[in-house]
Amino acid sequence: MGDCCTTPVLTPPPSWRASADSLSTIALIGPPNSGKSTLFNRLTGLRQKVANYPGVTVEQRMGRMAGIDRDDLVLIDLPGIYSLDPFSEDARVSISVLKGQMPGTPKPDAVLLVLDSLHLTRQLMLAAPVLSLGLPTLVILNMTDLMEARGGVVDPLRLAQELGAPVALVSATKGTGLDAIKLFLNRHRGTPQHDELPFMLPVLGNAMSTHLWAAQVSLKTGYRAPLSAENSRKVDAVLLHRVWGPLLFLVVVFGVFEVVFSVGQPLSDGLGDLLAKFGSWGTGYLPDGWIRSLVLDGAWKGVTSVLVFLPQILLLFLFIGVLEDSGYLARAALIADRVMRTIGLNGKAFIPLLSAYACAVPAIMATRTIENKRDRMATILVTPFMTCSARLPVYMLLIAAFIPNTFFVGGLIGLRTIVMLSLYVLGFWAAMTTAWLLKSSILKSNDAPFILELPQYRMPTIRSLGLRLVDRGRVFLKQAGTVILCVTLALWVLAHFPLNKGHAPELAESVIGRLGHFIEPAIAPLGFNWKIGIGLITSVLAREVMVGTMGTLYGADPETQTQTLQTALHHDLPLGGAVALMVFFAFAMQCTSTMAVVRRETNGWKWPAIQFAYMLVLAYSAAFVTNWVVTAIWG
Amino acid sequence: MRLLSDLEVGECGVLVALDLPPGVQNHLMYMGFVPHAQVCALHRAPAGDPTVYSVDGIEIALRRETARAIRVEDLTVEAIFESELAEVI
């Protein structure tokens, strides 16, 4: 292993240029679990933009560096990678971005390389290929506060000398040391300095020589690794225990749902009351007549019937965020690996599936951690079966309207909770079965190795959880303010035309009524009436549009106008149809955002089309059977 | 010579060689699975597989089929000495 001494002297790569007179784009790169995201949030604050790189499934995160008062600079967050080895898609994307070969992304003028100072020797293996690109680079040693607390030592000056690049000691969680980053950016006005290029770099692409180089550098700089934290291991001794592990796992999952329903419901009700009062107070200023009807019955009722679910959705995202940030999600993947293997996937597929309880769109993006292409495809295709938060409003409405609030086992388990949990189980079961079918037929592949790093347990920061919630809340409100508002307004108009002798027609005689009656024969076998039919059409946009549609349709009908939506539905729909409707929603793909993200991730319309058709057929058949069975037993 | 998969929970060994496809092998080496590295088996998942190994201060879970392709030797005084020597060189 003496080839460490044959490290060649590297000349700057040809793409290297010394022209730009000012910085504009900065790239942030680092290994997974190096605290890169925390630092990114620190440096950019709330002004972030998330998109995908064209043609690949790698997420592109960008933001202006407002956190250190440099709004003029754009920071690009590159995916967390161990090496620039083009083995993984993440690494290939990182290389293209750093070399300025990624279409639509400007070549970075400088690089911030984040390394976790707790495991510096191994993390330095990424420094070699990054530094050899010849871009002005600041090496950021993160978590130095933790390292020092645990007895670790590093000499930043020696390290800077060895690497030929400035080194900054930072704690991203505490926000200390950010001044050094500011200083680096101020000093480098885009004029790369020749003499700062590293002079001793290993042969690239060989893991062994890179390792030896890294070991040598860390030795020369007097690096002493801190004692490893025993706490995580002690916690894992319980959380991965043969008996307690799976038990706690189930407790965690059930606990999340319990809190979402028991805490979220009163919040939702309160918000609903508030919005209703606000609506009638506001429209009191409008003249009585069609304008007030349009604003109150059309727009306001439709939009607020969806808005009230904001507390529950935020709670769900909060819990998924806590699970992810604390490091428990990786353990859950480990526990689930054995089960996932029986359906032909591995434990890593479990993380997107669990996040899909919140929303399928980020979940499908999260599938990029799965290295095997066929495994990832199977996971993408089954993810929309998981009960996402957009189904919640529909389930909540139907359960409240049709399922009696009875309790069993001395008030411990409510019938409504059982129905809700069954719907979750149903979605999970559909996902598993479909994955198994796919993996044993068209997406069959050799087992890809399962390699999963377990991060240290960390206390989730309020900052990062807050950012998540603001982000998701914004998406939800935007949806309510655009898609749902437009749909409900259009519905109101269609429900009031054509005019009959200057008056609005009976609902059944309106445009929307005629359309509903036209499609009724197709959905009658499922126990649905024509109003539900309209809801099924509009909810192809997004599932929660269903609730807004019902709100507008029953609000426009004089017979049901004075009733609450639940009462109106209860009188208008048989029990069989109501249960069938829930089953339909459990299976059907009614979400244009998901279809768009699947199209992007699979590079074409083929897979989303297959997925839509498959889920629709399944939903229709299952709803048909459900209606028949429920009507036969309780009808 | 033993296989990584043979290590009982709580046992440690010194890594000798990896016999895996190049892509996977490089990936593992970048994660710290390099010859002379000290590897310990920490926990097994509740179902008995995968197993969590500690290497170079981090914890990585591998399935038995992957661990079976990694050769280790017992943690003897000589092995420890060699492992530290490798660090120095």
HADDOCK unambig.tbl for C-alpha pairs under 7 A between the chains (distance, minus, plus):
assign (segid A and resid 82 and name CA) (segid B and resid 30 and name CA) 6.13 0.50 0.50
assign (segid A and resid 82 and name CA) (segid B and resid 31 and name CA) 6.89 0.50 0.50
assign (segid A and resid 83 and name CA) (segid B and resid 30 and name CA) 6.70 0.50 0.50
assign (segid A and resid 87 and name CA) (segid B and resid 23 and name CA) 5.99 0.50 0.50
assign (segid A and resid 119 and name CA) (segid B and resid 57 and name CA) 6.43 0.50 0.50
assign (segid A and resid 122 and name CA) (segid B and resid 32 and name CA) 6.28 0.50 0.50
assign (segid A and resid 125 and name CA) (segid B and resid 30 and name CA) 6.96 0.50 0.50
assign (segid A and resid 207 and name CA) (segid B and resid 26 and name CA) 5.84 0.50 0.50
assign (segid A and resid 207 and name CA) (segid B and resid 29 and name CA) 6.07 0.50 0.50
assign (segid A and resid 207 and name CA) (segid B and resid 30 and name CA) 6.20 0.50 0.50
assign (segid A and resid 208 and name CA) (segid B and resid 34 and name CA) 6.97 0.50 0.50
assign (segid A and resid 215 and name CA) (segid B and resid 87 and name CA) 6.04 0.50 0.50
assign (segid A and resid 216 and name CA) (segid B and resid 88 and name CA) 6.97 0.50 0.50
assign (segid A and resid 228 and name CA) (segid B and resid 57 and name CA) 6.14 0.50 0.50
assign (segid A and resid 240 and name CA) (segid B and resid 45 and name CA) 5.77 0.50 0.50
assign (segid A and resid 240 and name CA) (segid B and resid 46 and name CA) 5.98 0.50 0.50
assign (segid A and resid 241 and name CA) (segid B and resid 46 and name CA) 5.87 0.50 0.50
assign (segid A and resid 242 and name CA) (segid B and resid 46 and name CA) 4.10 0.50 0.50
assign (segid A and resid 245 and name CA) (segid B and resid 46 and name CA) 6.54 0.50 0.50
assign (segid A and resid 334 and name CA) (segid B and resid 45 and name CA) 6.42 0.50 0.50
assign (segid A and resid 335 and name CA) (segid B and resid 45 and name CA) 5.71 0.50 0.50
assign (segid A and resid 335 and name CA) (segid B and resid 46 and name CA) 6.39 0.50 0.50
assign (segid A and resid 338 and name CA) (segid B and resid 47 and name CA) 6.44 0.50 0.50
assign (segid A and resid 449 and name CA) (segid B and resid 66 and name CA) 6.47 0.50 0.50
assign (segid A and resid 450 and name CA) (segid B and resid 62 and name CA) 5.87 0.50 0.50
assign (segid A and resid 450 and name CA) (segid B and resid 63 and name CA) 6.16 0.50 0.50
assign (segid A and resid 451 and name CA) (segid B and resid 60 and name CA) 6.82 0.50 0.50
assign (segid A and resid 451 and name CA) (segid B and resid 61 and name CA) 5.84 0.50 0.50
assign (segid A and resid 451 and name CA) (segid B and resid 62 and name CA) 5.32 0.50 0.50
assign (segid A and resid 452 and name CA) (segid B and resid 60 and name CA) 5.53 0.50 0.50
assign (segid A and resid 452 and name CA) (segid B and resid 61 and name CA) 5.13 0.50 0.50
assign (segid A and resid 452 and name CA) (segid B and resid 62 and name CA) 6.97 0.50 0.50
assign (segid A and resid 453 and name CA) (segid B and resid 59 and name CA) 5.87 0.50 0.50
assign (segid A and resid 453 and name CA) (segid B and resid 60 and name CA) 4.36 0.50 0.50
assign (segid A and resid 453 and name CA) (segid B and resid 61 and name CA) 6.31 0.50 0.50
assign (segid A and resid 454 and name CA) (segid B and resid 59 and name CA) 5.40 0.50 0.50
assign (segid A and resid 454 and name CA) (segid B and resid 60 and name CA) 5.80 0.50 0.50
